[in-house]
Amino acid sequence: MEHRGKLSEFEAYLKDRQEKTSLSRSEIERNGTQAALDRCRELALRIQSELSSKRAEDFVDLLALADFQVSIERAASVLERRHGRRSPAE
C-alpha cells in the first residue's frame, strides 16, 4: 500500500509540473522570450544571494535539498542545449 501512496505523490508532482510548464509557456508566448530570460536572471540572482548565506546545517530536509539540486541541474542542462535543438518531448 505504501507503494501506491508514493506513486500517487509522484503522479501529483508530475501533474503539478505539467501545469506549471503550461502556465510558463503561455506567459512566454504572451510576454516574449526576453521577459522570460529577464525573469530567469532575476531568479538566478535571488538563488545565488540566498545560497551564499546558507550552510550545510541549514538544510535539514534532505528530500527538499535533493529536489532543489535536481531542479538546478535541469536548468543547467537546458542552458547547455545547442541553440535550436529540441528534445523529442517538446
The first five atom37 places (N, CA, C, CB, O) and aatype in JSON, in Angstrom:
{
  "aatype": [12, 6, 8, 1, 7, 11, 10, 15, 6, 13, 6, 0, 18, 10, 11, 3, 1, 5, 6, 11, 16, 15, 10, 15, 1, 15, 6, 9, 6, 1, 2, 7, 16, 5, 0, 0, 10, 3, 1, 4, 1, 6, 10, 0, 10, 1, 9, 5, 15, 6, 10, 15, 15, 11, 1, 0, 6, 3, 13, 19, 3, 10, 10, 0, 10, 0, 3, 13, 5, 19, 15, 9, 6, 1, 0, 0, 15, 19, 10, 6, 1, 1, 8, 7, 1, 1, 15, 14, 0, 6],
  "atom_mask": [
    [1, 1, 1, 1, 1],
    [1, 1, 1, 1, 1],
    [1, 1, 1, 1, 1],
    [1, 1, 1, 1, 1],
    [1, 1, 1, 0, 1],
    [1, 1, 1, 1, 1],
    [1, 1, 1, 1, 1],
    [1, 1, 1, 1, 1],
    [1, 1, 1, 1, 1],
    [1, 1, 1, 1, 1],
    [1, 1, 1, 1, 1],
    [1, 1, 1, 1, 1],
    [1, 1, 1, 1, 1],
    [1, 1, 1, 1, 1],
    [1, 1, 1, 1, 1],
    [1, 1, 1, 1, 1],
    [1, 1, 1, 1, 1],
    [1, 1, 1, 1, 1],
    [1, 1, 1, 1, 1],
    [1, 1, 1, 1, 1],
    [1, 1, 1, 1, 1],
    [1, 1, 1, 1, 1],
    [1, 1, 1, 1, 1],
    [1, 1, 1, 1, 1],
    [1, 1, 1, 1, 1],
    [1, 1, 1, 1, 1],
    [1, 1, 1, 1, 1],
    [1, 1, 1, 1, 1],
    [1, 1, 1, 1, 1],
    [1, 1, 1, 1, 1],
    [1, 1, 1, 1, 1],
    [1, 1, 1, 0, 1],
    [1, 1, 1, 1, 1],
    [1, 1, 1, 1, 1],
    [1, 1, 1, 1, 1],
    [1, 1, 1, 1, 1],
    [1, 1, 1, 1, 1],
    [1, 1, 1, 1, 1],
    [1, 1, 1, 1, 1],
    [1, 1, 1, 1, 1],
    [1, 1, 1, 1, 1],
    [1, 1, 1, 1, 1],
    [1, 1, 1, 1, 1],
    [1, 1, 1, 1, 1],
    [1, 1, 1, 1, 1],
    [1, 1, 1, 1, 1],
    [1, 1, 1, 1, 1],
    [1, 1, 1, 1, 1],
    [1, 1, 1, 1, 1],
    [1, 1, 1, 1, 1],
    [1, 1, 1, 1, 1],
    [1, 1, 1, 1, 1],
    [1, 1, 1, 1, 1],
    [1, 1, 1, 1, 1],
    [1, 1, 1, 1, 1],
    [1, 1, 1, 1, 1],
    [1, 1, 1, 1, 1],
    [1, 1, 1, 1, 1],
    [1, 1, 1, 1, 1],
    [1, 1, 1, 1, 1],
    [1, 1, 1, 1, 1],
    [1, 1, 1, 1, 1],
    [1, 1, 1, 1, 1],
    [1, 1, 1, 1, 1],
    [1, 1, 1, 1, 1],
    [1, 1, 1, 1, 1],
    [1, 1, 1, 1, 1],
    [1, 1, 1, 1, 1],
    [1, 1, 1, 1, 1],
    [1, 1, 1, 1, 1],
    [1, 1, 1, 1, 1],
    [1, 1, 1, 1, 1],
    [1, 1, 1, 1, 1],
    [1, 1, 1, 1, 1],
    [1, 1, 1, 1, 1],
    [1, 1, 1, 1, 1],
    [1, 1, 1, 1, 1],
    [1, 1, 1, 1, 1],
    [1, 1, 1, 1, 1],
    [1, 1, 1, 1, 1],
    [1, 1, 1, 1, 1],
    [1, 1, 1, 1, 1],
    [1, 1, 1, 1, 1],
    [1, 1, 1, 0, 1],
    [1, 1, 1, 1, 1],
    [1, 1, 1, 1, 1],
    [1, 1, 1, 1, 1],
    [1, 1, 1, 1, 1],
    [1, 1, 1, 1, 1],
    [1, 1, 1, 1, 1]
  ],
  "atom_positions": [
    [[0.82, -1.2, 0.0], [0.0, 0.0, 0.0], [0.87, 1.27, 0.0], [-0.93, -0.01, 1.21], [0.48, 2.29, -0.57]],
    [[2.03, 1.19, 0.64], [2.91, 2.34, 0.67], [3.37, 2.7, -0.75], [4.12, 2.07, 1.58], [3.54, 3.87, -1.08]],
    [[3.58, 1.69, -1.58], [4.0, 1.89, -2.96], [2.97, 2.75, -3.7], [4.19, 0.54, -3.68], [3.33, 3.67, -4.44]],
    [[1.69, 2.46, -3.51], [0.63, 3.22, -4.17], [0.64, 4.68, -3.71], [-0.75, 2.59, -3.9], [0.4, 5.59, -4.5]],
    [[0.91, 4.88, -2.42], [0.99, 6.25, -1.9], [2.11, 7.04, -2.54], [0.0, 0.0, 0.0], [1.95, 8.21, -2.88]],
    [[3.27, 6.39, -2.71], [4.4, 7.06, -3.35], [4.1, 7.33, -4.83], [5.67, 6.21, -3.22], [4.48, 8.37, -5.36]],
    [[3.41, 6.4, -5.48], [3.04, 6.58, -6.87], [2.08, 7.76, -7.0], [2.42, 5.3, -7.45], [2.22, 8.58, -7.91]],
    [[1.11, 7.84, -6.12], [0.16, 8.95, -6.15], [0.87, 10.28, -5.93], [-0.94, 8.76, -5.09], [0.54, 11.28, -6.57]],
    [[1.84, 10.3, -5.04], [2.6, 11.52, -4.77], [3.39, 11.92, -6.02], [3.56, 11.31, -3.57], [3.46, 13.1, -6.37]],
    [[3.97, 10.94, -6.69], [4.72, 11.21, -7.92], [3.8, 11.69, -9.03], [5.48, 9.96, -8.37], [4.14, 12.61, -9.76]],
    [[2.64, 11.07, -9.15], [1.67, 11.49, -10.16], [1.22, 12.93, -9.91], [0.45, 10.55, -10.16], [1.07, 13.71, -10.85]],
    [[1.02, 13.27, -8.65], [0.63, 14.64, -8.3], [1.76, 15.61, -8.66], [0.28, 14.76, -6.79], [1.51, 16.71, -9.16]],
    [[3.0, 15.19, -8.4], [4.16, 16.02, -8.74], [4.22, 16.25, -10.26], [5.47, 15.36, -8.25], [4.42, 17.38, -10.71]],
    [[4.04, 15.17, -11.03], [4.07, 15.3, -12.49], [2.97, 16.22, -13.01], [3.94, 13.93, -13.13], [3.2, 17.04, -13.89]],
    [[1.78, 16.06, -12.46], [0.66, 16.9, -12.88], [0.95, 18.37, -12.57], [-0.65, 16.45, -12.19], [0.7, 19.25, -13.39]],
    [[1.48, 18.63, -11.37], [1.81, 19.99, -10.97], [2.89, 20.57, -11.9], [2.3, 20.03, -9.5], [2.8, 21.72, -12.32]],
    [[3.89, 19.76, -12.22], [4.97, 20.21, -13.1], [4.44, 20.52, -14.5], [6.07, 19.15, -13.18], [4.83, 21.51, -15.11]],
    [[3.55, 19.67, -15.01], [2.97, 19.91, -16.33], [2.14, 21.2, -16.34], [2.09, 18.72, -16.75], [2.2, 21.97, -17.3]],
    [[1.38, 21.43, -15.27], [0.57, 22.64, -15.19], [1.47, 23.88, -15.14], [-0.34, 22.59, -13.95], [1.19, 24.88, -15.81]],
    [[2.54, 23.82, -14.33], [3.45, 24.97, -14.23], [4.16, 25.23, -15.56], [4.48, 24.74, -13.12], [4.35, 26.38, -15.95]],
    [[4.54, 24.15, -16.24], [5.19, 24.3, -17.54], [4.23, 24.94, -18.54], [5.68, 22.94, -18.06], [4.62, 25.82, -19.31]],
    [[3.0, 24.5, -18.53], [1.99, 25.06, -19.43], [1.76, 26.54, -19.14], [0.68, 24.28, -19.31], [1.66, 27.35, -20.07]],
    [[1.67, 26.89, -17.86], [1.48, 28.3, -17.49], [2.68, 29.14, -17.92], [1.26, 28.43, -15.98], [2.52, 30.25, -18.43]],
    [[3.88, 28.62, -17.7], [5.09, 29.35, -18.09], [5.14, 29.55, -19.6], [6.34, 28.61, -17.61], [5.49, 30.63, -20.08]],
    [[4.8, 28.51, -20.33], [4.82, 28.61, -21.78], [3.81, 29.67, -22.26], [4.5, 27.24, -22.43], [4.11, 30.46, -23.15]],
    [[2.64, 29.67, -21.68], [1.63, 30.68, -22.03], [2.14, 32.08, -21.72], [0.32, 30.41, -21.29], [1.94, 33.01, -22.51]],
    [[2.78, 32.23, -20.57], [3.32, 33.53, -20.19], [4.41, 33.98, -21.16], [3.87, 33.49, -18.75], [4.48, 35.15, -21.54]],
    [[5.27, 33.03, -21.57], [6.33, 33.35, -22.52], [5.72, 33.76, -23.86], [7.29, 32.15, -22.7], [6.17, 34.72, -24.48]],
    [[4.71, 33.03, -24.3], [4.05, 33.38, -25.56], [3.4, 34.75, -25.47], [3.01, 32.32, -25.94], [3.38, 35.49, -26.45]],
    [[2.87, 35.09, -24.31], [2.19, 36.37, -24.12], [3.19, 37.53, -23.98], [1.29, 36.3, -22.88], [3.0, 38.59, -24.57]],
    [[4.26, 37.32, -23.18], [5.17, 38.41, -22.85], [6.48, 38.41, -23.62], [5.47, 38.37, -21.4], [7.22, 39.39, -23.59]],
    [[6.78, 37.32, -24.3], [8.0, 37.24, -25.09], [9.15, 36.57, -24.36], [0.0, 0.0, 0.0], [9.18, 36.45, -23.14]],
    [[10.11, 36.13, -25.17], [11.25, 35.41, -24.61], [12.16, 36.32, -23.8], [12.04, 34.75, -25.7], [12.76, 35.87, -22.82]],
    [[12.28, 37.57, -24.18], [13.16, 38.48, -23.43], [12.66, 38.64, -22.0], [13.24, 39.86, -24.12], [13.45, 38.64, -21.06]],
    [[11.36, 38.78, -21.82], [10.79, 38.89, -20.47], [11.05, 37.61, -19.67], [9.28, 39.18, -20.54], [11.31, 37.66, -18.47]],
    [[10.96, 36.46, -20.35], [11.22, 35.19, -19.66], [12.69, 35.1, -19.24], [10.86, 34.0, -20.58], [12.98, 34.67, -18.12]],
    [[13.6, 35.51, -20.12], [15.02, 35.5, -19.77], [15.31, 36.44, -18.63], [15.86, 35.87, -20.98], [16.1, 36.12, -17.74]],
    [[14.69, 37.61, -18.64], [14.86, 38.57, -17.55], [14.39, 37.96, -16.22], [14.1, 39.87, -17.84], [15.05, 38.12, -15.19]],
    [[13.26, 37.26, -16.26], [12.74, 36.61, -15.05], [13.69, 35.52, -14.57], [11.34, 36.01, -15.32], [13.93, 35.38, -13.37]],
    [[14.24, 34.75, -15.5], [15.21, 33.71, -15.15], [16.45, 34.32, -14.48], [15.63, 32.91, -16.4], [16.96, 33.79, -13.5]],
    [[16.91, 35.43, -15.03], [18.08, 36.11, -14.45], [17.77, 36.6, -13.04], [18.52, 37.29, -15.35], [18.6, 36.46, -12.14]],
    [[16.59, 37.16, -12.85], [16.19, 37.62, -11.51], [16.18, 36.46, -10.52], [14.81, 38.29, -11.57], [16.67, 36.58, -9.4]],
    [[15.6, 35.33, -10.95], [15.55, 34.17, -10.07], [16.95, 33.64, -9.77], [14.7, 33.07, -10.71], [17.25, 33.28, -8.63]],
    [[17.81, 33.59, -10.78], [19.18, 33.1, -10.58], [19.93, 33.98, -9.59], [19.93, 33.04, -11.93], [20.65, 33.47, -8.73]],
    [[19.78, 35.28, -9.71], [20.44, 36.2, -8.77], [19.9, 36.02, -7.36], [20.25, 37.66, -9.23], [20.66, 36.05, -6.39]],
    [[18.59, 35.84, -7.24], [17.99, 35.61, -5.92], [18.5, 34.31, -5.3], [16.45, 35.58, -6.03], [18.82, 34.26, -4.12]],
    [[18.57, 33.27, -6.12], [19.08, 31.98, -5.63], [20.53, 32.13, -5.2], [18.96, 30.89, -6.72], [20.91, 31.67, -4.12]],
    [[21.33, 32.78, -6.02], [22.74, 32.97, -5.67], [22.88, 33.73, -4.36], [23.47, 33.72, -6.8], [23.67, 33.35, -3.5]],
    [[22.12, 34.79, -4.2], [22.17, 35.59, -2.99], [21.79, 34.78, -1.75], [21.26, 36.8, -3.12], [22.46, 34.84, -0.72]],
    [[20.69, 34.03, -1.87], [20.24, 33.26, -0.71], [21.15, 32.07, -0.41], [18.82, 32.77, -0.95], [21.35, 31.74, 0.76]],
    [[21.71, 31.43, -1.43], [22.61, 30.3, -1.2], [23.93, 30.74, -0.58], [22.88, 29.58, -2.51], [24.53, 29.98, 0.18]],
    [[24.38, 31.94, -0.89], [25.67, 32.39, -0.37], [25.67, 32.49, 1.16], [26.04, 33.74, -0.97], [26.72, 32.43, 1.78]],
    [[24.5, 32.65, 1.75], [24.43, 32.76, 3.21], [24.06, 31.43, 3.89], [23.42, 33.83, 3.6], [23.98, 31.37, 5.11]],
    [[23.83, 30.39, 3.11], [23.42, 29.09, 3.67], [24.63, 28.26, 4.06], [22.55, 28.32, 2.66], [25.7, 28.35, 3.46]],
    [[24.43, 27.45, 5.08], [25.43, 26.47, 5.5], [24.79, 25.1, 5.42], [25.97, 26.77, 6.95], [23.57, 24.98, 5.32]],
    [[25.59, 24.07, 5.45], [25.08, 22.71, 5.36], [24.03, 22.44, 6.44], [26.23, 21.7, 5.47], [23.05, 21.73, 6.19]],
    [[24.23, 22.98, 7.62], [23.29, 22.75, 8.73], [21.91, 23.36, 8.45], [23.86, 23.34, 10.02], [20.92, 22.96, 9.07]],
    [[21.85, 24.32, 7.54], [20.57, 24.97, 7.23], [19.64, 24.06, 6.44], [20.82, 26.26, 6.45], [18.43, 24.32, 6.35]],
    [[20.19, 23.0, 5.86], [19.39, 22.08, 5.05], [19.12, 20.8, 5.84], [20.11, 21.76, 3.72], [19.89, 19.84, 5.76]],
    [[18.04, 20.81, 6.58], [17.7, 19.62, 7.36], [16.76, 18.7, 6.59], [17.07, 20.03, 8.69], [16.66, 17.52, 6.91]],
    [[16.07, 19.22, 5.6], [15.17, 18.42, 4.79], [15.93, 17.93, 3.55], [13.89, 19.24, 4.38], [16.02, 18.64, 2.55]],
    [[16.47, 16.72, 3.64], [17.29, 16.2, 2.55], [16.52, 16.01, 1.26], [17.92, 14.9, 2.96], [17.07, 16.2, 0.18]],
    [[15.25, 15.63, 1.36], [14.44, 15.47, 0.15], [14.24, 16.8, -0.57], [13.08, 14.86, 0.49], [14.3, 16.87, -1.8]],
    [[14.0, 17.86, 0.21], [13.85, 19.18, -0.39], [15.15, 19.63, -1.04], [13.4, 20.21, 0.66], [15.13, 20.21, -2.13]],
    [[16.28, 19.37, -0.38], [17.58, 19.73, -0.94], [17.84, 18.94, -2.22], [18.7, 19.49, 0.08], [18.34, 19.5, -3.2]],
    [[17.51, 17.66, -2.22], [17.7, 16.83, -3.42], [16.82, 17.34, -4.56], [17.37, 15.36, -3.11], [17.28, 17.41, -5.7]],
    [[15.58, 17.71, -4.26], [14.68, 18.25, -5.28], [15.24, 19.56, -5.84], [13.27, 18.48, -4.69], [15.18, 19.8, -7.05]],
    [[15.76, 20.39, -4.96], [16.36, 21.66, -5.38], [17.54, 21.4, -6.3], [16.8, 22.48, -4.15], [17.67, 22.04, -7.35]],
    [[18.42, 20.46, -5.92], [19.59, 20.16, -6.73], [19.18, 19.64, -8.11], [20.47, 19.13, -6.03], [19.77, 20.04, -9.12]],
    [[18.19, 18.77, -8.16], [17.72, 18.24, -9.44], [17.18, 19.38, -10.31], [16.63, 17.16, -9.23], [17.43, 19.41, -11.52]],
    [[16.46, 20.29, -9.71], [15.91, 21.42, -10.46], [17.02, 22.3, -11.04], [14.99, 22.26, -9.58], [16.94, 22.73, -12.18]],
    [[18.03, 22.55, -10.23], [19.16, 23.37, -10.7], [19.92, 22.65, -11.81], [20.12, 23.71, -9.52], [20.32, 23.26, -12.8]],
    [[20.12, 21.34, -11.64], [20.81, 20.58, -12.68], [19.99, 20.55, -13.97], [21.08, 19.14, -12.2], [20.56, 20.6, -15.06]],
    [[18.69, 20.48, -13.85], [17.82, 20.52, -15.04], [17.96, 21.87, -15.74], [16.34, 20.27, -14.65], [18.05, 21.94, -16.97]],
    [[17.98, 22.94, -14.96], [18.15, 24.27, -15.53], [19.5, 24.37, -16.25], [18.04, 25.35, -14.44], [19.58, 24.94, -17.34]],
    [[20.54, 23.83, -15.65], [21.87, 23.86, -16.28], [21.86, 23.08, -17.58], [22.93, 23.28, -15.33], [22.48, 23.5, -18.56]],
    [[21.17, 21.95, -17.61], [21.14, 21.15, -18.84], [20.38, 21.88, -19.94], [20.5, 19.79, -18.58], [20.72, 21.75, -21.12]],
    [[19.35, 22.62, -19.58], [18.62, 23.41, -20.58], [19.54, 24.47, -21.18], [17.37, 24.07, -19.95], [19.52, 24.7, -22.39]],
    [[20.34, 25.11, -20.33], [21.27, 26.13, -20.83], [22.36, 25.54, -21.71], [21.89, 26.86, -19.66], [22.88, 26.23, -22.59]],
    [[22.71, 24.28, -21.49], [23.77, 23.64, -22.26], [23.31, 23.12, -23.62], [24.36, 22.51, -21.47], [24.14, 22.8, -24.47]],
    [[22.0, 23.04, -23.83], [21.5, 22.56, -25.12], [21.98, 23.46, -26.24], [19.96, 22.49, -25.12], [22.14, 24.67, -26.08]],
    [[22.2, 22.82, -27.38], [22.57, 23.61, -28.55], [21.37, 24.44, -28.99], [23.06, 22.71, -29.71], [20.23, 24.0, -28.89]],
    [[21.65, 25.61, -29.48], [20.6, 26.51, -29.96], [19.79, 25.83, -31.05], [21.2, 27.83, -30.48], [20.36, 25.3, -32.02]],
    [[18.47, 25.84, -30.9], [17.59, 25.29, -31.92], [17.34, 23.81, -31.81], [0.0, 0.0, 0.0], [16.47, 23.28, -32.51]],
    [[18.06, 23.13, -30.97], [17.86, 21.68, -30.8], [16.8, 21.44, -29.76], [19.17, 20.97, -30.41], [16.85, 22.01, -28.68]],
    [[15.84, 20.6, -30.07], [14.73, 20.35, -29.17], [14.72, 18.87, -28.81], [13.38, 20.77, -29.79], [15.14, 18.02, -29.58]],
    [[14.22, 18.6, -27.6], [14.09, 17.2, -27.2], [12.84, 16.62, -27.85], [14.02, 17.06, -25.65], [11.96, 17.38, -28.24]],
    [[12.74, 15.29, -27.97], [11.58, 14.66, -28.6], [10.27, 14.99, -27.88], [11.77, 13.17, -28.65], [9.21, 14.96, -28.5]],
    [[10.33, 15.29, -26.59], [9.11, 15.57, -25.83], [8.55, 16.96, -26.12], [9.39, 15.44, -24.35], [7.39, 17.23, -25.79]],
    [[9.33, 17.83, -26.74], [8.89, 19.2, -26.97], [8.15, 19.33, -28.28], [10.06, 20.14, -26.94], [7.7, 20.43, -28.63]]
  ]
}
